[in-house]
Amino acid sequence: MLKDCLTYLDYNKTITGDQDLLDAVHHLMKEFPVMKLEEWRLITHRLKTGVYRPGYERLKLPELCDIFQRYEGERAEMREGNWNELKKHTPNKLSDEGLEQLYAKYKKEREAQQKELQETQQIKRVKTDSRGRWEHIPYPNTVSDGEESGHGVQPVHSPPSERPPGDG
């Protein structure tokens, strides 16, 4: 990722050798161990877009360290701002009664969630007839005593016992 960034920037004085690049990456990993891969990606993207501009077309290890430190400062400011915003919306101190009320409220919310979850998991039974079919669906091919009339299919010929002799 760093090599692609350095190649993209095409500065006159930059890290070119493979071993120098590996040494630079190892040094940056040791100096900034808490940085995630996404943050490295963000820094290289900002280098490419010109947010971080090293001077005099020089981008070697000291300049990279300065850029990483600058990003750390920006990240710290952002996190501190988020923390201050969070602190504005939370009470400073809770008394024992206030804490008990919070716990009781939370317990009621959890119980309501559990009850709702159990209700949604229950299978709603539908009324069925003696054959197990749903009662609210009409079955036009069924005789009222529960016998089917053959699904509306009529025989082409009458049964052999009812045929006239010589027909066949």
URNOR-V725476 format. One line per field, one symbol per residue. ss: DSSP state (H for helix, E for strand, L for the rest). psi: psi as a letter, one per 20 degrees, with the letter a starting at -180 (. if undefined). burial: + if it has 16 or more other C-alpha atoms within 10 Angstrom, else -. Layout:
ss = ???
psi = ???
burial = ???
This chain:
ss = LHHHHHHHHLLLEELLLHHHHHHHHHHHHHHLLLLLHHHHHHHHHHHHHLLLLLHHHEELHHHHHHHHHHHHHHHHHHHHHHHHHHHHLLLLLLLHHHHHHHHHHHHHHHHHHHHHHHHHHLLLLLLELLLLLELLLLLLLELLLLLELLLLLLLLLLLHHHLLLLLL
psi = ghggghgghlqgnrphqghhgghgggghhhhmhiprhhhgggghghghijgooqqklpnaghhgggghhggggggggghhggghhhhhjqqgqprhghghggggggggggggggggghhhiqppqppqahijqphipqnhjpqhjiqqjkkjppqgqqqhhiqqqip.
burial = -++-++--+----++-----+--++--+--------------++++++---+-+---++++--++-++--+-------------------------------------------------------------------------------------------------
